[in-house]
Amino acid sequence: MIDRETNSTPAEKRSRARLTGWIWAAKAAVSTGLFLWIIARADLADTLRALSQAEPRWLLPAACSPAIGTVLTATRWGGLLRAQGVCLRLATLVQSCCVAAFFRQFLPSTIGGDAIRGYDSWRAGASKPVAVAALVVDRLLGLLILVLFAAVGICLPHSPLRQYPLVFWAVGLAAGGLLLGTWLLFRPAGKFSAAARRATAGLPRFLRRTSVGILDAAGAFGGKQRQLPRALGYSILLQTNVILFYYLLGRAMGFGISYSQFCVIVPIATLVMLVPVSINAIGVREGIFVFLLGTFGVSSAEAVAFAWLEHGVFLLYGLFGAVVFACRKVPRRIPAAPSVDAPWAGAARRSHSLKMEKPEGVGPAEVPLEAW
């Protein structure tokens, strides 16, 4: 991303800026259109009445759930970065996740805040491929566990979504695709990576540069299968907490939907909201919950109220992230540390620097790892 800005000509930068403006305008139009369509279907007075009847005794524990999820996400993300030789304190990782939650409220889809986490890990010493790869693996493992929850839930005998074959096959294909993606990311690069690089050699400059960046990021975790069990364990805890959050919101709204039924609703809604067709999934969120909750007998007004309540909790959490963003110190950029798999890389020590032994004739180097 940074190299692209450095090497781009003024004309390329203007063209990219115009394209970004058109994309944002299209997303704003989609968000507005979907939101107005949902409001037209659901009576606004009924929606506000349903919101006013939410029970505070269920809302309080639900509001604590995102904080627990942030700690679990930061711990999993930190483990993935440590596997690449980048060591950050848990407090630093939690701060980055909180700031990402703030920026997520204004960026496309629900993954826009990941750009902030990637930038923070890059400033802390991760190379761009490693920063991107850690985020991709972090997201991929979370989605994998979430979709596997849905696959189990949708197969339960009394699941109303079983009457929709498209939903059944979509969950199955998503689970298969995520399993394949996880296998490809953690398998040794080998001949596949070399063949892919040769295949992209004849592409135009922009596509070739993008392809090389993707291949570099994809190969960062090649052969590191030992990192999987721990990351998957945190993913199971995290997604259990995510589903618990929605279950508690449902109880606050008075829905008679069980935890196992939310195991089907939440993964499907999450996957749909990840599609970057609107700003922060506005409009998409309301539409998918109207459909999914409607299969369990929830009215459109109550489903929209549920979506607004969910969005309100994350907005409050985003405001807390804004406070963290305003108060935290901006870290200085640290040069990217060499990969722990480099032939001359020594053992990493959790100290103020990483000392490595190079081949004979080359002086020792010290690469500081702790930025904050």
C-alpha atoms as one frame of an Amber mdcrd trajectory, in Angstrom:
protein
   0.000   0.000   0.000   2.778   2.409   0.950   4.986   1.481  -1.991   2.073
   1.997  -4.317   1.590   5.563  -3.082   5.332   6.267  -3.378   5.686   4.913
  -6.917   2.414   6.246  -8.340   2.426   9.156 -10.774   0.223  12.234 -10.095
  -2.175  11.084 -12.822  -2.496   7.643 -11.202  -3.155   9.242  -7.823  -5.889
  11.501  -9.269  -7.457   8.530 -11.053  -7.405   6.480  -7.854  -8.931   9.351
  -5.883 -11.774   9.708  -8.405 -12.417   5.957  -8.310 -12.489   6.003  -4.508
 -14.973   8.882  -4.577 -17.287   7.030  -6.965 -17.092   3.876  -4.832 -17.996
   5.807  -1.693 -20.884   7.496  -3.483 -22.181   4.116  -4.665 -21.942   2.657
  -1.164 -23.761   5.666   0.300 -26.520   5.247  -2.298 -26.860   1.526  -1.506
 -26.967   2.203   2.235 -29.596   4.919   1.844 -31.740   2.885  -0.555 -31.694
  -0.264   1.577 -32.362   1.687   4.763 -35.367   3.508   3.294 -36.739   0.267
   1.842 -36.502  -1.496   5.212 -38.117   1.434   7.027 -40.966   1.409   4.499
 -41.593  -2.284   5.256 -41.316  -1.986   9.044 -43.550   0.466  10.862 -41.298
   3.070  12.509 -43.589   3.511  15.521 -43.589  -0.266  16.154 -39.811  -0.335
  15.798 -39.320   2.435  18.357 -41.809   0.772  20.685 -39.888  -2.506  20.480
 -36.649  -0.661  21.257 -38.169   1.034  24.302 -39.236  -2.347  25.709 -35.716
  -3.839  25.708 -34.847  -5.201  29.168 -31.784  -3.546  30.761 -30.898  -6.663
  32.789 -29.954  -8.403  29.526 -28.461  -5.337  27.843 -25.735  -4.824  30.469
 -24.052  -8.228  30.014 -24.514  -7.885  26.247 -22.668  -4.538  26.348 -19.733
  -6.228  28.124 -19.410  -8.896  25.449 -17.562  -6.732  22.853 -14.876  -5.902
  25.441 -14.286  -9.602  26.078 -14.181 -10.197  22.335 -11.574  -7.445  21.927
  -9.225  -9.113  24.419  -9.649 -12.497  22.725  -9.079 -10.964  19.274  -5.976
  -9.107  20.453  -4.560 -12.276  22.025  -5.095 -14.327  18.866  -3.693 -11.572
  16.651  -0.668 -11.153  18.916   0.099 -14.866  18.702   0.036 -14.739  14.916
   2.391 -11.749  14.900   4.777 -13.462  17.341   4.967 -16.416  14.972   6.510
 -13.944  12.494   8.944 -12.449  15.029   6.926  -9.333  15.905   6.277  -9.031
  19.648   3.726  -6.550  20.983   2.270  -6.184  24.454  -1.339  -7.258  24.944
  -2.278  -3.735  26.052  -0.926  -2.352  22.780  -2.880  -4.896  20.748  -6.078
  -4.152  22.686  -5.628  -0.424  22.051  -5.245  -1.060  18.326  -8.413  -3.181
  18.274 -10.342  -0.446  20.117  -9.185   2.206  17.644 -10.116  -0.131  14.775
 -13.621  -0.400  16.266 -13.899   3.411  16.060 -12.782   3.646  12.426 -14.952
   0.674  11.480 -18.003   2.857  11.993 -17.036   5.006   8.990 -15.283   2.569
   6.632 -16.793   0.129   4.100 -18.384  -3.122   5.341 -17.570  -4.372   8.849
 -13.878  -5.105   8.189 -12.704  -1.574   7.392 -11.098  -1.240  10.825  -8.637
  -4.001   9.942  -6.702  -1.411   7.929  -5.905   0.333  11.232  -4.649  -2.889
  12.804  -2.511  -3.595   9.761  -1.027  -0.097   9.888  -0.251  -0.430  13.615
   1.499  -3.784  13.167   3.495  -2.339  10.245   4.664   0.553  12.422   5.607
  -1.945  15.132   8.089  -3.688  12.816   6.063  -6.143  10.721   6.701  -6.131
   6.995   3.682  -5.359   4.836   3.206  -9.022   3.770   3.391 -10.161   7.402
   0.978  -7.432   8.596  -1.536  -8.378   5.902  -1.067 -12.122   6.384  -1.625
 -11.918  10.147  -4.910 -10.063   9.601  -6.047 -12.432   6.849  -5.342 -15.501
   8.992  -6.952 -13.815  12.001 -10.148 -13.137  10.040 -10.095 -16.457   8.206
  -9.898 -18.587  11.348 -12.672 -16.581  12.999 -14.958 -16.973   9.995 -14.076
 -20.668   9.702 -15.214 -21.420  13.254 -18.301 -19.225  12.860 -19.371 -20.984
   9.653 -18.741 -24.407  11.215 -21.065 -23.340  14.058 -23.671 -22.483  11.408
 -23.177 -25.793   9.600 -23.878 -27.677  12.824 -26.823 -25.461  13.761 -28.497
 -25.643  10.365 -28.427 -29.457  10.529 -30.405 -29.524  13.780 -33.818 -31.221
  13.330 -36.004 -28.176  14.022 -33.987 -25.484  12.247 -36.406 -23.414  10.078
 -33.581 -22.504   7.689 -33.450 -26.103   6.466 -36.389 -25.254   4.219 -34.118
 -22.911   2.239 -31.768 -25.121   0.174 -29.847 -22.055  -1.032 -28.901 -21.148
   2.552 -27.901 -24.748   3.266 -25.627 -24.945   0.225 -24.219 -21.450   0.785
 -23.115 -22.389   4.313 -21.620 -25.646   3.031 -19.700 -23.901   0.240 -18.478
 -21.202   2.643 -17.214 -23.843   5.075 -15.449 -25.711   2.271 -13.889 -22.541
   0.889 -12.638 -21.425   4.302 -11.159 -24.867   5.026  -9.394 -24.792   1.663
  -8.121 -21.269   2.275  -6.752 -22.253   5.693  -4.973 -25.267   4.200  -3.438
 -23.171   1.416  -2.194 -20.497   3.815  -0.479 -22.947   6.156   0.933 -25.421
   3.641   4.571 -25.000   2.572   4.835 -22.665  -0.426   6.838 -25.068  -2.583
   6.266 -25.354  -6.292   2.780 -23.814  -6.213   4.115 -20.392  -5.188   6.935
 -20.516  -7.754   4.495 -21.449 -10.534   2.115 -18.660  -9.488   4.924 -16.099
  -9.629   5.958 -17.242 -13.109   2.339 -17.016 -14.252   2.067 -13.389 -13.092
   5.375 -12.293 -14.670   3.704 -11.206 -17.929   0.911  -9.159 -16.331   0.772
  -5.342 -16.483   2.770  -3.510 -13.840  -0.123  -2.767 -11.475  -1.554  -6.306
 -11.607   1.901  -7.866 -11.295   2.736  -5.747  -8.248  -0.607  -6.569  -6.645
  -0.200 -10.281  -7.386   3.302 -10.353  -5.892   2.011  -8.644  -2.752  -0.787
 -11.203  -2.402   1.647 -14.099  -2.898   4.065 -12.656  -0.346   1.265 -12.275
   2.180  -0.097 -15.755   1.451   3.319 -17.334   1.975   4.025 -15.713   5.356
   2.429 -18.570   7.326   3.490 -21.378   4.990   4.650 -24.391   7.017   3.619
 -22.884  10.381   0.959 -25.459  11.187   1.995 -25.464  14.853   0.330 -22.062
  15.219  -3.068 -23.442  14.211  -4.276 -25.212  17.402  -3.758 -22.172  19.642
  -5.294 -19.758  17.124  -8.260 -22.070  16.558  -8.784 -22.369  20.312  -9.023
 -18.597  20.676 -11.309 -18.497  17.624 -13.719 -20.942  19.269 -13.798 -18.825
  22.442 -14.236 -15.632  20.428 -17.096 -16.881  18.268 -18.823 -18.410  21.297
 -18.707 -14.919  22.810 -19.986 -13.323  19.570 -23.015 -15.599  19.454 -23.594
 -15.022  23.177 -23.736 -11.264  22.486 -26.535 -11.688  19.945 -28.332 -14.195
  22.162 -28.327 -11.698  25.056 -29.663  -8.974  22.752 -32.407 -11.370  21.679
 -33.327 -12.028  25.302 -33.399  -8.271  25.925 -35.865  -7.919  23.031 -37.989
 -10.797  24.357 -37.275 -13.185  21.462 -37.834 -16.877  22.111 -34.762 -17.864
  20.069 -32.292 -20.300  21.627 -28.495 -20.060  21.636 -28.231 -22.946  19.156
 -30.582 -21.112  16.776 -28.418 -17.985  16.993 -25.512 -20.263  15.997 -27.210
 -20.355  12.577 -28.388 -16.733  12.422 -25.149 -14.980  13.430 -22.710 -16.615
  10.959 -24.998 -16.004   7.980 -25.636 -12.394   9.018 -21.905 -11.839   9.593
 -20.938 -13.170   6.174 -23.544 -10.968   4.474 -22.452  -7.861   6.384 -18.841
  -8.466   5.331 -19.768  -7.788   1.699 -18.568  -4.189   1.076 -21.640  -2.874
  -0.740 -22.578  -0.225   1.853 -20.987   1.944   4.534 -20.522  -0.131   7.693
 -23.260  -2.512   6.474 -25.987   0.128   6.988 -29.126  -1.152   5.303 -27.583
  -4.586   4.769 -27.673  -5.220   8.522 -31.376  -4.433   8.807 -32.278  -6.452
   5.710 -30.472  -9.644   6.686 -31.875  -9.607  10.234 -35.415  -9.034   8.935
 -35.022 -12.144   6.773 -33.229 -14.413   9.264 -35.189 -13.462  12.380 -38.404
 -13.577  10.345 -37.893 -17.312   9.824 -38.148 -17.680  13.608 -41.387 -15.691
  13.854 -39.946 -12.239  14.629 -41.792  -9.310  13.044 -40.036  -6.871  10.707
 -40.316  -4.027  13.238 -38.760  -6.147  15.994 -35.989  -7.336  13.665 -35.121
  -3.761  12.687 -35.134  -2.769  16.369 -32.765  -5.673  17.070 -30.432  -4.512
  14.274 -30.458  -0.936  15.591 -29.769  -2.144  19.119 -26.813  -4.188  17.888
 -25.507  -1.233  15.911 -26.002   1.077  18.900 -23.851  -1.112  21.152 -21.041
  -1.090  18.594 -21.404   2.674  18.123 -20.913   3.173  21.866 -17.928   0.860
  21.745 -16.633   2.848  18.770 -16.893   6.057  20.812 -14.727   4.419  23.467
 -12.274   3.591  20.681 -12.271   7.270  19.714 -11.199   8.175  23.247  -8.404
   5.573  23.068  -7.356   6.968  19.684  -7.209  10.509  21.064  -5.205   9.526
  24.143  -2.739   6.961  22.838   0.754   7.847  21.698   1.503   7.403  18.009
   4.336   4.855  17.769   7.427   5.509  15.728   8.011   3.309  12.724  10.415
   0.423  13.402  12.245  -1.272  10.500  10.732  -4.622   9.618  12.455  -7.477
  11.395  13.693 -10.357   9.230  11.536 -13.459   9.138  12.197 -15.924  11.952
  12.731 -18.518   9.229  15.671 -16.636   7.675  18.846 -18.799   7.524  20.815
 -16.375   9.692  18.040 -15.433  12.120  18.639 -16.377  15.733  16.186 -16.953
  18.537  13.935 -14.009  19.357  14.060 -12.677  22.886  11.332 -10.568  24.445
  13.443  -7.565  25.256  13.957  -4.096  23.866  15.721  -5.536  20.822  16.134
  -8.687  18.783  19.760  -9.726  18.339  20.536 -11.924  15.363  23.632 -13.715
  14.207  24.519 -13.111  10.582  26.990 -14.990   8.407  30.677 -14.448   9.006
  31.893 -11.041   7.916  28.578  -9.314   8.538  28.197  -7.307  11.723  25.378
  -8.042  14.183  22.150  -6.110  13.824  19.717  -4.962  16.441  16.108  -4.542
  15.417  13.940  -3.104  18.218  10.584  -4.814  18.537   8.737  -2.929  21.265
   7.272   0.235  19.790   5.037   1.395  22.618
